[in-house]
Amino acid sequence: MVDDVYVRLASHLKDLVMGYPYKDELLDLLKGMFEPLEAEVVMAIPNNLGPLEVVDLDEILSRTNLPAKEVKETLESLARRNLIYTGKTASGRPGYALLQVGYGMPQAFFWGGMSDDEQQKEMARLVLKYFTVPTTKEVYGKGQTKRFRYSPASLSVEVPMQGVYPHDRIEALLEGVSMAAVAHCPCRTSARILGRTDCSHSLEVCLKYDEMAEFVISRGLGRKVSKDEAYHILERSEKEGLVHMVDNVKGQIKHTCNCCGHYCWNVGIIRRRKVPRDALMAVYLVRQTEEEECLGCGACEDICPVEAVKIVEDKAQVDVDWCIGCGVCAVVCPTEAITLVRRWDKSPPEDFATLIGELVKEKQDQ
């Protein structure tokens, strides 16, 4: 029975570190992605790997009875169509891995930008049908350790911050990056593919680093940029009111999404008050206003991506339960009346490996 292949595949993908919650809509998405034989090959790729961790062909062959030539050709076809992750193993051999949610799924369909391909439009429809608010909450809201966090704007203007650490600043995070690439925002790109045009923010602002940069460059999903150009992209994003979202680590970030409140899966959901802020993201900073300096001009109210600011009696009032500490309001404040303050003493995991280790442990404890 053909459908059984996709049920088994859905079960396999559910157990990834950044797994796919099982829903009937997932079966439709998987059928749009894979032929039955391809689904069998995908199930031979281990599901106990962390994001961006790969295994070689021999490891995959050891997990299936399919002919080696057929498996190799299928893997190459899936890689060409950006349906699996590829990279180098520790020994330098070609490696393969499953696309994990937030690390290529569903982003790989849209990182390369819009095309006239009807298949891309169909995938945008299936992705939207599957990644509902409850599904997104299930992926990102479980456990104490959050997958991603916001890094405050600080390139366009020196945002005053109290009680912050170097890893709170986006420019410090980029210092440890060895390679950078830029791709298209998958959220806004998929929205435009589906005919939604009410968001005018830039599209080519999704930054990838190190292994993720190598992947999007090798697959033609993004272009290599210098660190200086990456800084300029971040600066332009801040001026547009876009929010820096990074991996929830002190260092070794793999990407910076520059998110808007219209269609981005995190900022947009928080803006619409669909999911409590702290259930979805790690938010380490919030805004504080020097009332004596505030003119009540409304610039911060207009730009706030989550609508957490209101002008009341000519002064800005902030809903600290929804403020995400992104700092874009400080970019437009004419009197520098805005300061970002630390919410708590808790810090992010040390690096990417530590983050994944914590997520794995929490998943095992559930």
C-alpha positions, 0 to 999 in steps of 0.5 A: 500500500503506497500510503503506508510508505508515507506513514512510516516516513512521517514516523521516521521524521517525527523523531528528529531533533527538530522533527516534523509533528505527525499530522494528516497534512504532513502526509500530503506534504511528503507525497508532494516531496517524494516518490515512494522509492525516494521515501524508502531511501529517505528512511534509510538516512538516520533520524538521530543526527543533529541538524547539519550532521551528515553520514556517508553513503555506506552508513545509509546502505547499511540501513536498507536492502535496496540496491546500492546503485539505486540508493546512490542515484536516488540520493543524488536526485534528492540532493539536486532537488534540495530535498535532503541536506548535503555536506562533508563528513569528518573524513571529507566524503560526501555526506547526507542528512534529513532536512530538519525543521528550521534547518532547511525544512521548509526553507529550502523550497524558498531560499532560492527566491521566486520562480515560475515553477508550479511545483514551488507554488504547490509546495508553498500551499502544502507547507502553509497547510501543514505548518499551522500555528499549533504545529509551529508551537509543537515544534518550537514550544516544547521543552525549556531550551528554545531553539532560537532567540532574538539579537537586538538591533545595534548596527544602524545605531548604538542601542543603549543596553543594560546588563548585556553580554557580548553575545547579546550583540549581533556584531559580536556573533558575526566575529566567529563566522568563517563563511557567510551567504545570503538567501531569500527569506522563506516566509515572505517569499512563500507568501508572495508565491501565494499572491500575498503582496501586502508586505514590502520588506526586502527578500534577500536578507536571510544570512547563513554561516559556515556549514549552512552557508556552504550548503546554500551556496553549493545547492544554488540557493544563496550566494556567498557574501563577505562579512562586510556585506553581511554587516550591510545586510543586517544594517539595512534590515534594522532600518526596515524594522526587521528583527534579527533571529539567531540560534539560541547560542552564545557563539557559532550561530548558523544563521540570522533570519531578518524577520517581519511581523507580517508573515514570518513564522515567529514574529508574525505569530507573536504579533497576532498574539497566537502563541505566548512570546516566551513559549516560542522564543528565547527573549533575553532583553526588553525595552525600557523608556526614559519618559523624560526624553520621550516626545510621543512622536509615535515612530516606535509604535509604527515600527514595532514588529509585534505591536507592543508599543502604544502612545498614551498621553503623548508617551510611549507605553510598552507591553513588556509581556509581548516586547521581544527586545529586538531594538528596532524601535531604538533605531528610529527614536529621535531622542535616544529615549529607549534602552534595552535591559536584561530580563534575567541572568540566564544565558544561552547555551555556549555553542551550537553543539551544546544547544543540540545536546540540550534539545536531545536530552529534553526530547528523550525526557519527554 
